Amino acid sequence: MKNQNDLIVAGAVILVCIGVSLAFFFQKREPAPIAPPPTVVTTDAQPVPANVKYANSLPGGGGAAGAGAGGGPVGGPAGAGGGPALSGATRAGG
C-alpha cells in the first residue's frame, strides 16, 4: 500500500512541476525595446580663429625689474644707515 501512495504523490508532484513551468513560460515578461543610440558627429572639427601675439615676456612686465616688492632690508626702512635695529652701538665695530 505504501508503494501506491508513493506513486500517487510522485505523479502529483510531477504534474504540479509541469504546471508551474508552463505558467512561468507563458507569463514571462517581454523585454522593453531598446532606444537606438544617438548619432555621433564624425566630421572634422573647425578650428576657432585666434588672435595670438608672440612675445619674449609676460604681459605687463615692461620695466627691467617690473613692479617689484619695494622696500629695503628686513627690520626697518631702506636707507644709508640701515634700520633702527642695525644703527648705533649695535653695529659690529661701531
N, CA, C and O of each residue as an XYZ file, in Angstrom:
376
protein
N       0.817     -1.175      0.000
C       0.000      0.000      0.000
C       0.869      1.250      0.000
O       0.503      2.276     -0.574
N       1.979      1.154      0.627
C       2.852      2.308      0.681
C       3.369      2.658     -0.705
O       3.485      3.843     -1.017
N       3.680      1.702     -1.536
C       4.198      1.939     -2.873
C       3.178      2.684     -3.730
O       3.560      3.540     -4.528
N       1.885      2.375     -3.580
C       0.855      3.049     -4.364
C       0.733      4.519     -3.950
O       0.552      5.389     -4.802
N       0.830      4.792     -2.678
C       0.786      6.178     -2.206
C       1.999      6.978     -2.720
O       1.874      8.147     -3.083
N       3.146      6.338     -2.742
C       4.345      6.998     -3.252
C       4.191      7.339     -4.729
O       4.623      8.407     -5.162
N       3.578      6.445     -5.512
C       3.364      6.702     -6.933
C       2.364      7.852     -7.137
O       2.542      8.673     -8.037
N       1.342      7.911     -6.327
C       0.353      8.982     -6.446
C       0.994     10.333     -6.099
O       0.789     11.317     -6.810
N       1.759     10.380     -5.025
C       2.421     11.617     -4.619
C       3.443     12.040     -5.675
O       3.540     13.223     -6.001
N       4.198     11.093     -6.206
C       5.195     11.415     -7.231
C       4.514     11.945     -8.488
O       4.992     12.905     -9.094
N       3.419     11.336     -8.879
C       2.684     11.809    -10.060
C       2.123     13.203     -9.843
O       2.175     14.041    -10.744
N       1.585     13.461     -8.653
C       1.044     14.792     -8.363
C       2.153     15.848     -8.371
O       1.960     16.953     -8.876
N       3.296     15.506     -7.818
C       4.422     16.437     -7.799
C       4.889     16.740     -9.223
O       5.192     17.888     -9.548
N       4.947     15.718    -10.062
C       5.364     15.908    -11.456
C       4.366     16.805    -12.186
O       4.773     17.700    -12.928
N       3.066     16.580    -11.987
C       2.055     17.417    -12.645
C       2.116     18.871    -12.161
O       1.957     19.794    -12.960
N       2.342     19.077    -10.872
C       2.455     20.434    -10.346
C       3.692     21.121    -10.933
O       3.633     22.296    -11.297
N       4.788     20.409    -11.024
C       6.016     20.987    -11.600
C       5.813     21.356    -13.061
O       6.259     22.416    -13.501
N       5.148     20.498    -13.812
C       4.883     20.805    -15.219
C       3.961     22.023    -15.324
O       4.182     22.895    -16.163
N       2.931     22.086    -14.479
C       2.007     23.226    -14.500
C       2.706     24.537    -14.146
O       2.478     25.557    -14.796
N       3.542     24.515    -13.133
C       4.266     25.727    -12.738
C       5.236     26.141    -13.834
O       5.361     27.332    -14.119
N       5.924     25.193    -14.454
C       6.848     25.514    -15.540
C       6.113     26.142    -16.717
O       6.591     27.119    -17.295
N       4.949     25.587    -17.081
C       4.167     26.164    -18.182
C       3.648     27.558    -17.824
O       3.619     28.440    -18.682
N       3.241     27.768    -16.580
C       2.768     29.083    -16.163
C       3.899     30.106    -16.237
O       3.697     31.224    -16.710
N       5.087     29.725    -15.771
C       6.226     30.642    -15.860
C       6.577     30.948    -17.313
O       6.894     32.089    -17.647
N       6.522     29.948    -18.167
C       6.906     30.145    -19.571
C       5.928     31.074    -20.293
O       6.356     31.968    -21.024
N       4.638     30.877    -20.100
C       3.654     31.657    -20.845
C       3.356     33.025    -20.220
O       2.727     33.867    -20.862
N       3.794     33.258    -18.987
C       3.558     34.548    -18.354
C       4.826     35.384    -18.229
O       4.852     36.368    -17.491
N       5.856     35.004    -18.935
C       7.106     35.767    -18.840
C       6.927     37.150    -19.454
O       6.104     37.336    -20.350
N       7.682     38.098    -18.980
C       7.615     39.477    -19.465
C       8.429     39.606    -20.746
O       9.452     38.946    -20.925
N       7.953     40.460    -21.619
C       8.706     40.769    -22.827
C       9.656     41.916    -22.513
O       9.262     42.874    -21.848
N      10.891     41.838    -22.975
C      11.825     42.930    -22.693
C      11.407     44.209    -23.409
O      10.858     44.170    -24.511
N      11.672     45.332    -22.771
C      11.346     46.634    -23.356
C      12.244     46.880    -24.556
O      13.414     46.497    -24.542
N      11.709     47.517    -25.599
C      12.562     47.793    -26.760
C      13.654     48.801    -26.396
O      13.415     49.756    -25.657
N      14.826     48.575    -26.914
C      15.975     49.430    -26.631
C      15.962     50.605    -27.599
O      15.802     50.426    -28.806
N      16.133     51.801    -27.062
C      16.159     53.004    -27.888
C      17.429     52.999    -28.733
O      18.490     52.587    -28.266
N      17.318     53.456    -29.970
C      18.526     53.486    -30.804
C      19.527     54.503    -30.257
O      19.127     55.546    -29.739
N      20.814     54.213    -30.365
C      21.811     55.154    -29.830
C      21.838     56.429    -30.658
O      21.532     56.403    -31.850
N      22.203     57.548    -30.030
C      22.276     58.813    -30.777
C      23.407     58.764    -31.797
O      24.396     58.054    -31.612
N      23.251     59.509    -32.852
C      24.287     59.528    -33.879
C      25.493     60.318    -33.379
O      25.354     61.290    -32.637
N      26.651     59.891    -33.791
C      27.896     60.522    -33.384
C      28.404     61.374    -34.539
O      28.471     60.915    -35.680
N      28.760     62.611    -34.237
C      29.274     63.513    -35.265
C      30.700     63.092    -35.607
O      31.567     63.045    -34.734
N      30.934     62.791    -36.867
C      32.261     62.332    -37.279
C      32.925     63.291    -38.259
O      33.913     62.927    -38.898
N      32.408     64.500    -38.390
C      33.030     65.462    -39.288
C      34.252     66.083    -38.612
O      34.398     66.027    -37.391
N      35.122     66.674    -39.425
C      36.319     67.309    -38.884
C      35.932     68.555    -38.089
O      35.024     69.295    -38.468
N      36.633     68.770    -36.992
C      36.379     69.946    -36.164
C      36.987     71.169    -36.843
O      38.093     71.102    -37.380
N      36.270     72.272    -36.819
C      36.751     73.517    -37.403
C      37.473     74.316    -36.319
O      36.877     74.604    -35.281
N      38.735     74.682    -36.528
C      39.442     75.460    -35.503
C      38.877     76.865    -35.395
O      38.459     77.460    -36.388
N      38.869     77.378    -34.196
C      38.383     78.730    -33.937
C      39.526     79.701    -34.227
O      40.626     79.504    -33.712
N      39.306     80.741    -35.033
C      40.393     81.685    -35.287
C      40.782     82.408    -33.998
O      39.927     82.858    -33.235
N      42.091     82.506    -33.776
C      42.589     83.113    -32.540
C      43.481     84.294    -32.864
O      44.064     84.373    -33.946
N      43.580     85.199    -31.924
C      44.441     86.361    -32.056
C      45.658     86.113    -31.162
O      45.634     86.426    -29.972
N      46.716     85.551    -31.739
C      47.887     85.157    -30.965
C      48.984     86.192    -31.168
O      49.274     86.585    -32.298
N      49.594     86.632    -30.068
C      50.733     87.551    -30.120
C      51.932     86.827    -29.533
O      51.883     86.332    -28.407
N      53.001     86.771    -30.300
C      54.219     86.139    -29.820
C      55.115     87.214    -29.215
O      55.363     88.239    -29.852
N      55.603     86.996    -27.995
C      56.454     87.964    -27.316
C      57.466     87.207    -26.472
O      57.338     86.004    -26.244
N      58.470     87.936    -26.015
C      59.506     87.337    -25.189
C      59.283     87.569    -23.701
O      60.135     87.199    -22.894
N      58.174     88.163    -23.322
C      57.931     88.436    -21.908
C      56.447     88.273    -21.611
O      55.620     88.137    -22.513
N      56.142     88.290    -20.352
C      54.753     88.204    -19.936
C      54.079     89.553    -20.127
O      54.762     90.577    -20.122
N      52.773     89.587    -20.295
C      52.104     90.873    -20.477
C      52.197     91.725    -19.216
O      52.042     91.219    -18.104
N      52.452     93.034    -19.395
C      52.505     93.957    -18.268
C      53.854     94.039    -17.592
O      53.974     94.748    -16.592
N      54.876     93.357    -18.076
C      56.187     93.400    -17.429
C      57.138     94.293    -18.176
O      58.213     93.835    -18.562
N      56.797     95.551    -18.403
C      57.543     96.434    -19.283
C      58.903     96.867    -18.769
O      59.787     97.091    -19.595
N      59.142     97.005    -17.466
C      60.407     97.523    -16.954
C      61.457     96.434    -16.842
O      61.194     95.259    -17.097
N      62.681     96.864    -16.443
C      63.762     95.902    -16.294
C      63.484     94.961    -15.128
O      63.723     93.757    -15.223
N      62.982     95.511    -14.035
C      62.690     94.671    -12.882
C      61.192     94.501    -12.697
O      60.759     93.757    -11.817
N      60.417     95.160    -13.492
C      58.985     95.062    -13.335
C      58.529     95.823    -12.112
O      59.231     96.701    -11.611
N      57.354     95.480    -11.641
C      56.838     96.117    -10.434
C      57.265     95.266     -9.263
O      56.586     94.308     -8.893
N      58.394     95.621     -8.684
C      58.943     94.824     -7.593
C      58.193     95.022     -6.306
O      57.199     95.748     -6.257
N      58.665     94.380     -5.269
C      58.007     94.463     -3.982
C      58.302     95.784     -3.281
O      57.527     96.210     -2.424
N      59.415     96.444     -3.630
C      59.757     97.706     -2.990
C      60.245     97.484     -1.571
O      60.198     96.363     -1.066
N      60.702     98.520     -0.937
C      61.155     98.393      0.439
C      62.644     98.174      0.518
O      63.355     98.357     -0.470
N      63.108     97.798      1.645
C      64.539     97.642      1.847
C      64.839     96.413      2.665
O      64.118     95.418      2.592
N      65.916     96.476      3.458
C      66.271     95.298      4.250
C      65.250     95.048      5.354
O      64.519     95.948      5.765
N      65.220     93.839      5.807
C      64.268     93.457      6.834
C      64.658     94.127      8.149
O      65.824     94.099      8.543
N      63.703     94.715      8.810
C      63.974     95.317     10.107
C      63.851     96.820     10.099
O      63.977     97.427     11.162
N      63.618     97.450      8.991
C      63.489     98.897      9.009
C      63.409     99.448      7.598
O      63.435     98.703      6.619
N      63.311    100.772      7.512
C      63.219    101.392      6.195
C      64.562    101.353      5.489
O      65.617    101.234      6.113
N      64.493    101.458      4.160
C      65.720    101.441      3.377
C      66.425    102.780      3.515
O      65.778    103.824      3.588
N      67.722    102.750      3.551
C      68.477    103.995      3.646
C      69.938    103.694      3.882
O      70.338    102.533      3.974
N      70.752    104.765      3.981
C      72.192    104.579      4.121
C      72.554    104.010      5.491
O      73.506    103.239      5.607
N      71.819    104.377      6.509
C      72.175    103.932      7.849
C      71.520    102.627      8.243
O      71.775    102.123      9.336
N      70.692    102.069      7.394
C      70.010    100.843      7.766
C      68.831    101.146      8.661
O      68.484    102.309      8.866
N      68.236    100.145      9.176
C      67.065    100.313     10.006
C      67.420    100.559     11.448
O      68.600    100.569     11.797
N      66.430    100.759     12.298
C      66.732    101.020     13.705
C      67.396     99.845     14.394
O      68.116    100.034     15.374
N      67.173     98.660     13.913
C      67.798     97.504     14.567
C      69.275     97.409     14.251
O      70.011     96.710     14.947
N      69.731     98.109     13.196
C      71.117     97.993     12.801
C      71.911     99.282     13.024
O      73.029     99.403     12.522
N      71.364    100.237     13.758
C      72.042    101.537     13.902
C      72.731    101.639     15.252
O      72.434    100.898     16.189
N      73.652    102.573     15.317
C      74.300    102.945     16.594
C      75.209    101.870     17.123
O      75.975    101.261     16.377
N      75.119    101.635     18.444
C      76.050    100.772     19.150
C      75.841     99.292     18.862
O      76.670     98.464     19.240
N      74.754     98.957     18.205
C      74.528     97.540     17.947
C      75.300     97.034     16.747
O      75.307     95.832     16.481
N      75.957     97.937     16.008
C      76.742     97.506     14.854
C      78.070     96.927     15.331
O      78.633     97.331     16.349
N      78.526     95.989     14.568
C      79.839     95.429     14.887
C      80.906     96.425     14.479
O      80.917     96.898     13.342
N      81.761     96.732     15.356
C      82.868     97.653     15.060
C      82.458     99.095     15.144
O      83.242     99.946     14.724
N      81.301     99.446     15.649
C      80.865    100.825     15.647
C      80.811    101.394     16.955
O      80.456    102.563     17.105
